[in-house]
Amino acid sequence: MAAELEQAARRILDRLVSFPTVSRDTNLPLIDWVEDYLADLGVASHRVWNADRTKACLYASVGPDVAGGVVLSGHTDVVPVDGQDWSSDPWTVTERDGRLYGRGTCDMKGFVALALAAVPLAQGSGVRRPLQIALSYDEEVGCTGCIGMVEEMAARLPRAAAVIVGEPSRMKVVTGHKGGGGFHVHVRGFEVHSSIMNQGVSAIMEAARLIGWANDRNAENAAKAPGPLARAFDPPWTTVHVGKIAGGTAHNITAGDCRMGVDFRVVPGEDVEAWLAAFEAEASRLDAGVKVVRPEAGVDLRRFFTVPALVPETDGAAEALARRLTGDNATHVVSYGTEAGHFQKNGYSCVVCGPGDIAQAHQRDEYIELSEFRAGAAFMENIVAELCK
């Protein structure tokens, strides 16, 4: 049976990868295809649109309309291939050396294909509790697209007992991850000749004060003894990071503009919102200071994502299910965020567990090993068997 599911999933994967659903672009052709696939099986699905209706989430429920089911959650968007020297077409699944190559094969269209292939198996097996499918957009740019879908599922569907977010974990059961948040920062300066820099405002030098604040927080956090929920993480503290910065006109002119991104990775047990508010307060203080020199200067922030942490649960139903089906009893946490945080925030029991290795995500020649894909097929078959009990 698992072999049949794997073969069906392999065909579905070909179609999913063929849709170039980079986060900056629409995902609607893929959603159209999935909607038609489910409709052909007699399964109704529901869309949750973004503001301008260029993207959509999609969710569906297979089986009786009762509580206690399992949600299989995956994202439809992928990262760009720009500047990556691929050995084969990234939008065509290429099999070689025991691997399936293509953008998204690992992160995470492989899991989505397996979840969709499990739908007819659930129908034919007579599940007593529902298999629910949840597909999102814009996970790769901050897990922003799933929020409305998760809220709608919580309000409209019987509550599932467990959510499996199928990010690549080599089928290990991940019970915790850091939360996060990020800002686009625009520091507005005032240009004067650098010989009279006291009469102007250098946006770059003022932005450096915010970077200094970030460095100070990192040093403080690293020096503190980690809390009980943080100890398992690497690193076991909250981090503040600036990965890209741009600004200025010439070396002898105070910079009129500086733009950068700031992101936080917050350990469970600490408040994501409190960290973001602390940065907003520091930016506000800086804004007031530069305006004393030039009223035109200032600091503008735009928050572009917030991801709740996935907090390890006590006697969690999702953890118990995933451990029972995979045989994995070790402790695993990750420092990146996933949509599991949003599901947990809405009252669901969640784990992260999926085929593939996160080390392959976002890389040129991204791939999933056939052995991992096969393990994912067996996992889906076992989930359906559980729902029949």
N, C-alpha and C positions, 0 to 999 in steps of 0.2 A: 504493500500500500504506500509506504514512504517513497518507494522508487517512482510510483505513478505521480505522486504529489510533486516530487522533484522534477520530473519531466515536464509537468504542466507549468511549474514555476519557472523553469528554464525558458519556456516559450513566452511567458508573460514578461520575464526580465528583458528579453530582446525588444519587446515593444516599449517598455518603460524607459530603457536607456536611449532608445531612438528619439525620445522627446528631450530637447536641450533645455531643461528646466532650470537654467541658471537663475539665481535669486533675483537678479536685476530684471529678468524677463517674466513673461506670463507662464503660468503652469496649466492654463486651461485646456490645451490639446490633450495633455495627459489626463486631466480630470474628466474630460469628455469621454476618453477611451475607457477609463475605469468605470464610469457611470454606465456606459453601454454594456460593458462586460458583466457588471452586476445585474443590470436589467435583463440581460439574456438568461440569467440564472433565476429570474423572478425575485430579485432582491431590490427593494427600494433603498435609495440613498438620498442623502440630504447635503446640500452645499451651504457653506458659511462663507460669504464673500468678503473681500477687502473693500475699502471705501470706494474705490473707483471701478470695482468689478472687473479688474484685470487679472485677479487671482482668486482662488477659492480653496477652502478646505472641503473635505468630503468625509462623511461618516455613514456607517450602515450597521444594522444589527441582523444577525442570522440566527433563527431559532425562536423559541417561545419568548413572549414578552414578560419575562420574570427577572427578578434580581439574581445576583450571584454569578454572572457571566465573567468572561475575560475580554479585555480590550487589547487588541494588537495595534500599537501606535507607531507610525512612521512618518517621515517627512518626504515630500516630493521634490523639493528643491536641491540643487547641487551647486558646488562652487565652480567658478570659471575654469576654463582650460587655457586662457590667454597666457602666452609666454611659456607654456609647457611644451616640451618636445616629445610628443607621443610617438610610440613605435607603430601604433595602429589608430584607426579612426576612433576617437573617444566616444562617439555616439553610435557605435556598433559593437555589440558584445563579440569579443574575439576569444576563442578558447585555445590555449596553448600551455603546455607544461603543467597540466593539472590546475590551471587557473582560468578564471573568467575576467577578462580585461574590459574596461569601459568606465566612463565617468558615472559614478553612482553605484557601480556593482557592489561595492563594499558599504558605502555611506550614502543612502541606505536603501537603494532600490532592490537590492538582493532580499532584504527582509520583507519589503513591501510585496515583492513578487511571491514569496513564500506564503505570506498572510492571505493574499488574494487566491492563491491556489488551494488554501485550506477551506475556502468558502463552500465549494461543491462537496468537499468531504464532510463538512459539518452538516450540510443539507441531507446527504445520503446516509449519515450515521444516526440521525434522529437525536440530536443533542437535546438534553433536558434543560440546559441553561444556555444563554445566547453567546455566540462569538460576535464581538463587536469590532469593527474596523474603523480606525481613525487616521486620516491622511491630512497632513498640514502643508502649509507653504511658509517660506521665510524663516525656517529654523536656522539656516546658516548665517543669518544676519541678526541673531539675537533671540531666537525662539519666540518671535513676535506674532507669527501667523496663527498659532494654535489657540491663542487665549480665548477668543470668542467661541471656537468649536468646543473646547473643553467645558466652558460654562454652559453652552447649549446642551451638550450631551448629559451633563449633570442634572440639568433641569428637565429634559425630555425623555431620557431613556431610563429604564430600571437600572439601579446602581450595580455596576459590575463589582465583583469581589476582588479583582486584580487587574492591574494595568501592566502590560509588558511593553516597554519602550525598546524597540529593537536596534538600538545603536550597536555598532560592532564591538563585541566584548569577548569574542572567541567562545561564546556560549557560557561565559562565567557570569555569576549572578552579582551585579553591582547594586549595592543597597544604599549608597550615599554619593552625592556629588556636591561641589561647591555651588553657591548661588552667584549671581553676578549682576552687573549693570554697567552702562557706559554712557558717555557724553561726547557729542561733537562740541568742541570748544573753539570759539572765535574771539580772539583778543584784538580789539581795535585800538591802534596807536595813533600817533600824530607825527607826521614826517617833518623833520628839520635836519639841517646839516649836523653830522655827529659831533662837530666841534662845539656846538651849543646844545648838546643833547638834553641839558637841564630844562630847555624851553619846549621840548617835545616829549613824546612818550614812545618808547620802543616796545612794540607789541611782542617781539621775540623775548626781550629781556623780562618783560612782565610775565609772559607765559612760563619762563624759566622758574619764576617763583612758585607757580602751581606744580611744576615738575619737582621742585625742591620739597614742596609739601608732600608729594607722593613718595619721594625717597625717604623722608623723615618717618612717614607712617610705616613704610616697609621695614625700616630699621627697628622701629619700636615694636612692631608685631613679631619680627623675627626674634627679638630679645625676650619676649614674654613666654612663660610656660604655656604650652598649648592646652586648651580645654579638652575634656573627655571626648567630645565629638570630633575634634580637630586632629587628634593624635595620629589617625590612620592616613592622613593626607600628605601628599608631597607637593609643595611644602605644607607643613601643618599650621599655616597662618594665612590670614587675609592678605592679598597682594593688590597693589595699585600699579598700573602699567600704562606707559605712553609708547606706542609703537610707530607712530608716524607724525611728522610735524613739517610744516611748510610756512614760509613767510619771508618778508623783506624784499627790498628793491636793489640795494647796493650796500657795500661794506661801510660807506661813509654817510649813510642816511639812516636815521632812526626808523625802524620798521613800522609801516602803517598798518600791517595786518599780520596775524599769525593764526594758523589753524592747526589743530591737533585732535587726536582722539584719546580719551582716557577711559580705561576700563578697570573694573574691580572684580576680583574672584574671592568670594566671601565664604569662609568656612561655616558649616552648620553650627548653630549655637550662637552666631552673631547675626545681627539684623542688617539685611541688605539695604533697606530703606534708610537706616541710621547712617550707614556709610555714605550713601549718595547725598543725604542731607548735609553731612559734614563737609563734603566737597563743595556743595552749593553755597554753604556758608563761607568757605574760604574764597570762592570766586566772587561772592558778593562783597567781601571785605576788600579784595583787590580792585574790584570795579569802583568802589567808592574812593579808593586811594588815587587811581589814575585820573579820575574826574576832577580832583583838586588841581591837577596840573593842566589838563585840557578837558573841558566838558564834553568834547566830541569823542573822547576815548572811552573804552569800556570793555566789559567781558560778557559775552553772550554764550549761554549753554543751551544745548538741545539734547535731552535724554533720548537715546535711540533704542535701548533695550533694558529690560529688567527680568532676571530669571531667578525664581525662588530656588533655594537649595533643596536637594533631595535629602531628607533627614532619615537616617536608619530607623526603622520602625521596631517596636517591641511586639513580638508575636504577629508580624505582618503577614497577611494572607498571600500577598504577591510573592514575598520572599519564600514562604513555605512551599508554595506551588512550584516556583522556579527551581528551588533546590531539589524538590522531590523528582522533578522531571529531568533535571540535568545531572543530578548526583554531585553537584558542586556544593561543598559545605565550608569553603574558605571565605574569608572576609575580603571584599573588594570595594574600593571607593575610587573615584576619579576627580580630577581637579577642574575639568570642563563642565559646562552646564548642559542639560538636556530638557526636553519637554516634560520629563517626569516630575520636575519641580512644580510645574503648573497643574498637573493632574493631582499631585499630593495636596497642593494648596486648596483644591476643590473637593477634598475629602476622600480621594481614592487611595487605596493601597497600591504602591508602585515599586517596581524594580526596573533596572536597565539590563537587558539580556538579548543578545543577538549574534548572528554569525559574522565572521570576518574579524579582521584585526584593525584597530583604530590607527595603527601606524601607517596603513595604506590609504587612509582617508585624505583627500585633497591633493594627493601626489600625482605626478605624471605617471602614466601607465597604472592607474589605480586598478586593483584587482581584488577578487575574493577567491580563496582557494575552493576547489570543488569539494574537498572534504568538509569544509566549513558549511558550504551550501547544503551538502547532504545532511550534516548534523542539524541544520536549521529545519530541513524537511521532516526529520524524525521528531524534532521538538514540536512542530505544528501538529503532527499526527498524535503525539501524546497529549497535547492540549485538547484536541477534539475528543480524544478518549476520556479525558477528565470531565468534559462537559456532558458526556453521556451518562455519567454516574448519578 
